[in-house]
Amino acid sequence: MKHLGVWPFVRLKLRLTANGLRGRPTRIVLFVLGALMAGFFAIAGYSSFAVPGVLDSARSAGMALPLGGAGLILGWVFLPLVFFGVDESLDPARFALLPLTRRTLITGLFTAALVGLPALATLAATAGMVDTAARLGGPVAAFTQAVGVLLGLLVCVAVSRAVTSAFATALRSRRSRDLAAIMLALLAAAIGPLQLAALAGAQRADWDTVGSVAHVVAWTPMGAPYSIGLDVAEGRAWPVPLKLLIVLTTIVALLWWWSTTVESAMVGSASTGGRRVTDTTRSPVDLLLLRRLPRTRFGALVSREIRYWWRETKRRANLIIFAMAALFLPVSLAVSTSSPGGMTIFVGALASLALANQFGFDGTAYAANITTGVPGRVEINSRATAHAVFTIPVLIAAAVLIGLLSADPARIPATLGLLIAAYGVGVGLVLPLSVRAAYALPETSNPFAMSSGGGAGKGLLTFAVLVAAVLISLPLQLIALFIAPIWLWIGLPVGIAYGTAAFLIGSGIAADQLDKRMPELLTAITPNRS
C-alpha cells in the first residue's frame, strides 16, 4: 500500500460516482444537467479565448489570455464555496485507517480531482488559448501554450482543494471558525461586485492601462501559465522558463498547503473530543429570541432551526456569504455606476438560496420528524421562519445602505419593500425545490463538500431559481421606476404583500409535496456509504 499509484484513486472515484447514480433518477438528471452546463462553458470559453487569434490581434491576446486565465483560477477558488461545492466522494477521512503516506494520499486525491466535469470543461475552454497561440506563432507557440494550459489546470484544482480544505479545517476550531468564515466569505462575496465594477470600468477603459495590468498579471501564478505561448509567438523565449518556474513552485506550494490540512480532515471530529461541554453561556440568539417563541410544535421547530442556523458550520457559512454579498453589491454598484439600487431584487432573491437544500443539512436526523408525525405545513413554515430571523435584518441593513449611498434616505422603506418582495418570491420558489430536488451532503466536516453525481447540476438548479425569482420580481422594480414618487409611499406595504403572497403559494405547494413524499425525501438526503 505504501507504493500505491494514483490510478486506484481514479478508479475508485469513477466507481463511486457510478454507484451514486445507479437507481437514482434525480441524481442522473442532475448529472446530465451538469454535463450540459459544463459543455456550454467549454464551448463559450473556447470561443472567447480563440477570438484574438481569429482576429490576428496579438494585443488583444495579451490582455484576454492572462486576465481570462486569472479569472478562471479565481472561479475555481470561490464558485465551489458559493454555488457548487467540491466533490468529496473521496473524502480523506475514508483513508484514515489505511497505511498510506501523505504523499501517496495527496497525489491520488489530486489526480482523482482532475477526473470530473469541471476539470474537463476548464481544459476544453482553455484549449482556445492554444488555438490563438497557433494562429499567432505557429506550432512551437501552440505546443508551449498547451503545456501552459495543462499546468494552469493543475493550479486551478490545487488551489481549489487547498483553500476549501484549509477553510474547512479552520471551521473545525471553535475559536477560529467565525474569523475564518468571515474572511473567506468577504472574499467570495467580493467576486461578483468586482466583476460588476470591472464591467462598468471596461466601458470607459484605457486599454493601455488594461494592457499594463495584463502584463503584470502574466507574471503572477494566475496568469503565467496562460501567457507563455504568447511570449513564444512574439519571439521572447526567455520569460518561458521563468514563468514555468513560478507555476511549478505554486503547484508544489499549494499541494504542500493541502497536505498540511488533509491530516486534520482525516482525523475529523476526533480531535475535538477535549472540548468543554459544560459551558452554559447563552448566545445572543438564545437570550433574545428563543424564550419568546410559543410553546407549541411550531415554536419548538423554529427554536431548533434557529439554533442550527446559528451554530452549524455549513449553514452559518451560507448566512455569512449572503450577508457579505448583500452589503458588498450596493457599495460596488455605487462606486462603478452611481446606482446602488440597480441590484435590489437580485439581493433579495439571493437571500433565499440557502434554503435550496435545507433538508440535506439534517441528513438522517430528519427521520425523527417523520416518526413524530410533523405535518408538512408546520415543517416548511418553521424552517422558513427561522431562516427569516437571520435574513430580514440583513435585508433591512441593505435597504439602509442603498438609501444612504443614493443620498436619498426617503427611499429606504420602498427599497426594503422590493427586497422583501424578491425574498418572498425566492423562498416561494426554493421551498418546493428543497423537497423535490433534495440531495445528501457527504459525511465530512468540510462545509463546502458536495456528494458526487452532479454538483454542477445542483448549482444550476439553484441558479435557475435565482433567475426565476428575479424575473418574477422584475415587474415591481419596473413599477417602482415608473411611479417613483408614489412608490416611496406604497413600496413597503406592496412589497410585503407581494412577497407574502408568493411565499404562501410556494410554501403551500412545498407542504403538500412534503406530506406525500417524506420517505422519498429521507432516502434522497441519506448519505450513500457504499
N, C-alpha and C positions, 0 to 999 in steps of 0.2 A: 504493500500500500504506500510505502514511502516514496516510491518512484512512479506512482500512478500518473499517467499522462492526462492531457486535457480532454481527450475525446470521450472518456466515460462521463464527464460532466455534461458535455454537449448532448450525448445520447440520453442521459437522464433528464435533461431539460426538455428535449423533444418528447420523450415518453410521458413525462408528467403533463406537458401541455396537451398531448393527445388524450390522455386519460381524463383530464379535466373537461374535455369537450365531449367525450363519449356519453351518449344518452342524456345530454343536456341541451335541448334545442335553444334555450335562451342564450347560453354561452356560445353556441355555434353562430347564432345570428350576430351577437356582439363581435365575435372574431371576424366574421365576414365584413361587418361594417368597419372594423378597424383596418382590415386589409384594403378596403376601398379607400378609406381615408389616407392610408399610407401611400397607395398608388397615386392618388390625387396630389399629395405633397411631393412625391417623387417627380411626377411629370411637371408640375409647376416649378419646382426647384431647378430641374434640369433646363427647362426653357429659359428661366431667368438668368442662370449662370452662363448659358450658351449665347445669349443675345450680344454681349460685347464682341465675341468672336465673329458672329454673323455680320455685325456692323463694321468689323475690322477696325475697332477702336481700342487701341492699347490704353488710352487714358481712362475710358470707361471701365475696362477690365481691371485696371489698377485700383479703382475705387470699389467696384462691385464685389470682386472676389475676396479681398481681405475683410471688408466690412460685413459681407454676407456670411463668410465663414465664422467671424466672431459672433454674429447673431445666432448662428446655428449652435455654437457651443453654449451661449447663454440660454438658449432654449432648452438644451439638454439638462442644464442645471435647474431651471425654475419650472418648466412645464410639468415635470413629474411631481413637483411639490404642490402645484396649484390645481391641475386638472387630472393628469393621467396616472400618477403613481408610478412606482417601479415594480417590475415583475420579481416577486420573491418566491417563485416556485422552487428555486434552490436557496432556501433560507439557510444562512450559515449555521443557525442553531441545530439544524439536522445533522451536521457533521461533527458536533461537539465530542461525541464519544469515539470517533474514528481516529486511528493513528496517522493523521495527515499533518505534514509540516505546513507552516504558514505559507510558504512559497507555493507549495502544490495547491493549497486551497485557493489562494488568491488568483493564481494562474488559471485554474479550472473555472472558477466563478467568472473571471473576466472574459475568458473565451466563450463561455456559455451565454454571457450577456450580449455578445456580438451576434448571437443567433436569435433574431427576433425581428418583428416588423419595423420598429423604429430604426434599428441599425441598418436594415436593408433599404428602407426608404431614404435615409440620410446618404447612404453610399450612392444610390441611384441619382439623387438630387445633385450631389456634388460632382457626379460624372460630367455634368455640364461644364464644369471648370476645365476638365480635360479636353473637351471639345473646343473651348475657347483657346486654350494653350496650343492645341494642334493647329488651329487656323492662323494664330498669330506667330508661332515659332517653329512649327514643324514637328516631326516625330520625337526629337530629343526633348523639346519642351513639353510635349504631351506625356512622355514617359515620366519626366520629373514631376509633373503635376499629378500624375496618377499615384506616385509614391506619396506625395503630399496629401492627397485625398484620403488614402488609407491611413496615414498617420493622424490626420485630422479626425477620422472616425474613432481611432483609439483614444484620442484626447477626449472626445465627446463622451464616450462610455466611461472612461476612467474618472473624469471629473464628476459625472452624474452619480456614479456609485460612491465615490469618496465623500461627496457633500451630503448625500442622503444618509449614508452610514454614520458620518460624524454627527449630523444633526440628530439622528435617532439616538445615538449614544448619549449626547448631551441631554436629551429629554428624559433619559432614564434616571438622571441625577435630579433629586428633588430640589436641590439648591440652585442648579443651573438651568433647569428646563425652561423657566419663564424667560430668562435673559436670552437663551439660545433661540427660543421660538420667536421672540420679538425681533431679534436681529435678522434672522433669516426671512421672516415674514415681511419685514421692511424692504429687504432686497427683492423678494419675489413680487411684492405689490408695486414696486417702483418700475418693473419692466414695462408694463402697459403704459403708464404715464410717460416714461422716457420715449417710448415709441411714438406716442402722440406728439410729444414735443419735437421729436426728430422729423416727423412728417410735416408738422407746421413749419419747422425751420427749413425743410427742403424746398418749400415754395418760394422762399426768398434767400436761397442758399448762395453762398460764394463758393463756386465749385473748386476754385484754387485752394480754399481753406479745407474743403472736404477732401481734396486730394492729399493735402498735407496730413490730415488726420488719418487717412487710409494708409499713408506711408508709415506713420508711427505704429499703427495697429499691426501692420505687416511684420513688424519686428517684435511683436508680443507672442506669447504662446497661442493666443486665439487666432491670430492672422497669419503667423509664419507658415503653417503647413499649406495654406491655400494661396500663397503668393510665390512659391519657389519656381513654378512653371513660367510665370510671367518674367521673373528675373532671367531665366534662360532665354526666353523669347526676345528679350531686349538686349541680349548679349552680355549680361552681367552674371558670370558664373560664380564669382567669389562669395556673394551672400548665401548661396545654397547650402554649403556645409555649415555655416554659422547658424542658419535658421533650422537646419536639421538637428543640430546640437541642442538648440533651445527646445525644440519639440520633444526630442527623446528624453532630455532631462526632466521636462514637465511630466511626461508619462510615468517615468520612474518615480518621481516625487509623489504624484497622485496615487500610484499603486502602493507606495510605502505608507502614505497617509491612510489609505483604505485599510491596509493590513494592521495598522495600529488600533483601528476601531472595530475590526471584524471579530477579534477575540472577545470583546465585550458583548457583541451580538451573539456569539456562541454561548457565552455564559448566561445571557438573558437576565431574567429577574432574580437569579440565584444570588447575585451579588448584592441585592437589596435586602437580604434577609435580616441585616442588622438594623433596619430602620426602626425607630421608636413607634410603637403602635398605641401608646398610651397618651399621646398628645391630644389634649382636649380643646385646643384653641379653635374657636369657631371662626369660620371665614366670613367676610362681609355678606356673602350671599346667604349664609345661614342666619345671620343676625337680622338682616333687613327684609328678607323675602319669605323664607320657609315657614316662619312662625305665623304668618298672616294667611296662609293657604287654608282652604276649608278642609275639615277632617272627613273627607269623602274619598272614594276611589280615584276620582279625577284629581283631587288635591294631592293624594299620595303619589300618583304617577307624575304629576307636574314637579313635585318636590324631588323625586328620584331623577328625572331628566335634567333638572337644573343643576343638581349635584354632579351628574355625569358631564354636562357641558362645561362645568367649572373645573373639574378635576381630571377628566380622562384626556390623555395626551392627544389622541387623534382628533377628537372633537375640538379641543382648545386650540390646536394648530389651525383648524379651519376658521375658527372665530377670529383669531389674531390676524390671519391673512386677509379676511374680509375687512376688518376694521382698518387695517393699514391702507388697503385699496380704496375704501370709501373716503378716506381723508387725503390720500395722495392724488386721486383723479381730479378733484376740483382745483387743487393747487397747481398741478401740471397744466391743466387747461387754462387757468388764469394767466400763467406765465407765457404759454405758447399762443393762445388765441384770444385772450381777454374775454372769454365767455365760459366761466366755470360751470354754468348751469347746463351746458350742452350735453352732459352725460348723466343727467339726473336720473332718468328712468333706467339707465344701464346700471347705476349704482344700486338702485332699489331692487332690480331683478337679480343682480349678483348676490344679494343677501340671502336669497332662498336656496342657493345651490348646495349649501351644507346639508340640507335635508334629503338630497338625492339618494343617498344610501343609508338613511337613518337606522334601518333595521339591521344593516350589516355591521354597525358598531356593536350591537348586542350579541350577535352570534347565537350560540346555543342557549344563552341566558334568556332569550325570548320565549323559550318553551314554558317558563314559569307563567308568563302572561296567558299563554294558551290554556294551561291546566287550570288556572283560576278563572277562566271564562271572561276575560276583559272584552267588552264589546268593541267593535271596530271604531265606532264614532268616538268613544272615550279615549281609546288608544291614540287615534290620529290627532284629536283636538288637544290632548295633553302634551303630546310631543311638539306640536306647532306652538302652543302657548309657551312652553319652556324655551324654545328657540327664540321666540319674540321677546322674551325677557331680556336677552342679551343683544338682540338686533335693533330693537326700536331705539334705545339710547344712542346707538351708533348712527342711525338714520337722523335723529334729531341733531346730533353734532355735525353731521354732514350738511344738513339744511342750514344750520347757523353759519358754517364755514362758507358755503356757497353765497349766502346773503352778504356776509362781510367782504368776501373777495370781489363781489359785484358792486360794492359800495351802495347797496340797496337793501338795508335791513328789513324794510317793509315787506319784501318778498319771501322772507323766511317761512311764514306759515304756509303760503301757497307752494313753495318748494317742498316742504315737508309733506304736503298732500300728494304731490307727484311721487315722492319717494315711497310713501306708504301704499299708494295705488300700485306701483310697479312691484313692490314687495308682496302685496296680496296676490297679484296675478302670478308672480313667480311661484309662490307657495302653492297656489291652487293648481298649477301645472306640475310641480315637482312631487306633490304628495301621491297622486296615482302612479307616477313613475317609480317612487320608492317602494310601492307594493308590487308592481308588475315586473320591474327590472332590478330587483334587489340582487346582490351578489355577496358572496362570503369574502371577508377580509382574512388574509393569512394570519396564522397564529404566530405573530412576531411582534417584538416591541418597536419595530420601525413604524412610525406613524404614517409613512408615505408608501408602505408596501401595497402592492396590488397583486391579487391572485392571478395566475396565468389563465389565458384563454380570452383575451380581448380587452386589455387595458385601454387601447386606443378607442375601441368601440364604445366602452363605458364613458370615456371622456367625451366622445362625440355626442352621445345621448344627452349628457349634461349640458354641453354647448348648445345643442338644439333647443333645450328648454330655455336657456338664456335668451336665444334669438327670438323664440316664440313669445316669451314674456315681454321683451322689448317691443315687438310688433303689436301685441295686443294693447300695450300701454301707450303706444305712439299717438293714438287719437287724442288722449288727454294732453299730451305735450303740444300737439298742434293747436288744440283749443286754447291752451294757455298762451300761445304766441299770438293768436288772432284776437283774443279778447283780454289782453294783458291787464288793463285797468280793473276789469270786472273780476278777473281770475284772482287778483290779490285778495278779494273778499270771500270768494266761494271756493278757492282752490283746496283749502284744508278739508272742509266737510265733504266736498265732492270726491276728493282723492280717497278719503277714508271710506266713503260709501262704495266707491268703485273697487277698491282693494278688498273690502269686506265681502262684497258680492262674489268676487272671483274666488276668494278663499272658501266661502260657504259651498260654492258649486264644486270646487276641486276636492275639498275635504269630504263632502258627501259621496262623491264618486269613489274616492280612496277608501272610505269606511265600508261601503258596500262591497268593494273588491276584497278588502281585508277579511270581512266576515265569511266570504266564500272560499278563501284560499289560504287560511292560516297554516295548514300543514305544508302546502307547497312553498309558502314563504319561508318556513323554518328549514325546509330542505335546501332552499336556494342559499340561505345565509349560513348554513353549517359548513365549516371548512372541510375540504376533502383531504383526508390524511393518507391517501394512497400514494 
